């Protein structure tokens, strides 16, 4: 049942990453372009419309590391009680490269999502300005959307890691394959089979 556990974990990893993507895209679309400046005697108060941008960004910022944690867990999980050492898993260069890319994309997506969410929250809480020419800015346009796409990329790369882990695990556990290993066929074996 190792395949079914792996498939279940892969589905959850992708679902959480896809939700982080959806929340990031919706947050980008719902974010107002700017607040409404209300001038006082020597200050400006910025009023922002009520929207779910900060809540959606926060949900995306929570779901992305959860997806990455489950992806990491799926790589090192002992299926059917059989544990494969990480040194054996990372003999596969492809797995090592995709694992590193997955971690990097997760960190970059999380940083972007947090940056957009925190800066949007700061704009809304620090809404009194003594500069009468303020334009009531919001978070930079494109940060939520960019973070959403990086989150989706991270989830897809974690899926690739899970598939490569299954291959590396099978290679490690089936080391005594009677068919031999790639590259072990010599020309004398080929010549003997050709004459027969």
C-alpha positions in Angstrom: 0.0 0.0 0.0 3.0 2.3 -0.3 1.7 3.7 -3.5 -1.7 4.6 -2.0 -0.1 6.4 0.9 2.2 8.2 -1.5 -0.7 9.2 -3.8 -2.7 10.4 -0.8 0.1 12.6 0.4 0.7 13.9 -3.1 -2.9 14.8 -3.4 -2.9 16.7 -0.1 0.3 18.5 -1.0 -1.1 19.6 -4.3 -4.5 20.6 -2.9 -2.9 22.8 -0.2 -0.6 24.4 -2.7 -3.5 25.0 -5.1 -5.5 26.6 -2.3 -2.6 28.9 -1.5 -2.5 29.8 -5.2 -6.2 30.5 -5.3 -6.1 32.6 -2.1 -3.2 34.6 -3.5 -4.8 35.3 -6.8 -8.1 36.3 -5.2 -6.2 38.5 -2.7 -4.5 40.2 -5.7 -7.8 40.8 -7.4 -9.6 42.1 -4.3 -6.9 44.4 -3.2 -7.9 48.1 -3.7 -5.6 50.2 -5.8 -5.4 52.9 -3.1 -7.2 54.2 -0.1 -9.4 57.3 0.2 -7.5 60.2 1.7 -9.5 62.2 4.3 -7.8 65.5 5.0 -7.8 67.0 8.5 -6.2 70.2 9.7 -2.5 69.0 9.6 -2.9 65.3 8.8 -4.4 62.9 6.3 -6.3 59.8 7.4 -6.5 57.0 4.8 -9.7 55.0 4.7 -9.6 51.7 2.9 -12.6 49.8 1.7 -13.5 46.6 3.5 -12.1 43.6 1.6 -10.7 40.2 2.4 -7.2 40.8 1.1 -5.3 40.4 4.4 -7.3 37.3 5.4 -6.8 35.7 2.1 -3.1 36.5 2.1 -2.8 35.1 5.7 -4.5 31.9 4.6 -2.1 31.5 1.7 0.8 32.2 4.0 -0.4 29.4 6.3 -1.3 26.8 3.5 2.0 27.1 1.6 4.3 26.0 4.4 1.8 23.3 5.4 1.9 22.0 1.8 5.8 22.1 1.9 5.9 20.3 5.2 3.7 17.5 3.9 5.9 17.3 0.8 9.0 17.1 2.9 7.3 14.4 5.1 6.3 12.4 2.0 10.0 12.3 0.9 11.2 10.9 4.2 8.1 8.9 5.3 8.8 5.2 6.0 6.2 3.5 3.8 5.0 0.2 5.1 7.4 0.5 8.0 10.4 0.4 5.7 12.7 3.4 6.1 15.1 4.3 3.3 18.2 6.3 4.5 18.3 9.9 3.1 21.8 9.2 1.7 20.3 6.4 -0.5 17.4 8.7 -1.6 19.7 11.6 -2.5 22.0 9.4 -4.6 19.4 10.3 -7.3 20.7 13.6 -8.6 17.3 14.5 -10.0 15.7 14.1 -6.6 18.4 16.2 -4.9 18.0 19.0 -7.5 14.2 19.0 -7.4 14.2 18.9 -3.6 16.5 21.9 -3.5 14.3 23.8 -6.0 11.2 22.9 -4.0 12.6 24.2 -0.8 13.8 27.4 -2.5 10.4 28.0 -4.2 8.6 27.4 -0.9 10.8 30.0 0.9 10.5 32.5 -1.9 6.7 32.1 -2.2 6.3 32.3 1.6 8.5 35.4 1.8 6.5 37.1 -1.0 3.1 36.2 0.5 4.2 37.4 4.0 5.6 40.6 2.5 2.4 41.4 0.7 0.2 40.5 3.6 2.2 42.4 6.2 2.7 45.5 4.1 -1.0 45.6 3.4 -1.8 45.3 7.1 0.7 48.0 7.9 -0.8 50.4 5.4 -4.2 49.8 7.0 -3.2 50.1 10.6 -0.8 53.1 10.1 -3.3 55.1 8.2 -2.7 58.6 9.7 -0.1 60.6 7.8 1.3 64.0 8.5 2.3 64.5 4.9 -0.7 66.2 3.3 0.3 64.9 -0.2 0.0 61.2 0.7 -1.7 59.0 -1.8 -2.9 56.3 0.6 -0.9 53.4 -0.9 -1.5 49.7 -0.6 0.8 46.7 -1.0 2.8 46.6 -4.2 0.7 45.5 -7.1 1.5 42.0 -8.2 3.0 40.7 -5.0 0.0 38.6 -4.0 -0.3 37.3 -7.6 3.4 36.5 -7.9 3.4 34.8 -4.5 0.4 32.7 -5.6 2.2 31.5 -8.8 5.4 30.7 -6.8 3.2 28.8 -4.3 1.7 26.7 -7.2 5.1 26.1 -8.6 6.4 24.9 -5.2 3.5 22.5 -4.9 4.1 21.1 -8.4 7.8 20.7 -7.6 7.0 18.9 -4.3 4.8 16.5 -6.4 7.8 15.8 -8.7 9.9 15.2 -5.5 7.4 12.6 -4.3 7.5 10.8 -7.7 11.3 10.8 -7.7 11.3 9.6 -4.1 9.1 6.6 -5.1 11.6 5.8 -7.9 14.6 6.1 -5.6 12.9 4.0 -2.9 12.2 1.3 -5.4 15.8 1.3 -6.6 17.0 1.0 -3.1 14.7 -1.8 -2.0 15.0 -3.8 -5.2 18.8 -3.7 -5.2 18.9 -7.5 -5.8 17.1 -7.3 -9.1 17.9 -10.5 -11.1 17.8 -8.6 -14.4 20.9 -6.7 -13.3 21.7 -3.0 -13.4 21.8 -0.6 -16.3 25.2 -0.7 -18.0 26.0 -4.3 -17.0 25.4 -5.8 -20.4 28.6 -6.5 -22.2 29.1 -7.0 -25.9 29.9 -10.7 -25.5 26.4 -11.3 -24.1 25.0 -9.5 -27.2 27.1 -11.5 -29.6 26.1 -14.8 -27.9 22.4 -14.0 -28.2 22.8 -12.9 -31.8 24.4 -16.2 -32.9 21.6 -18.3 -31.3 
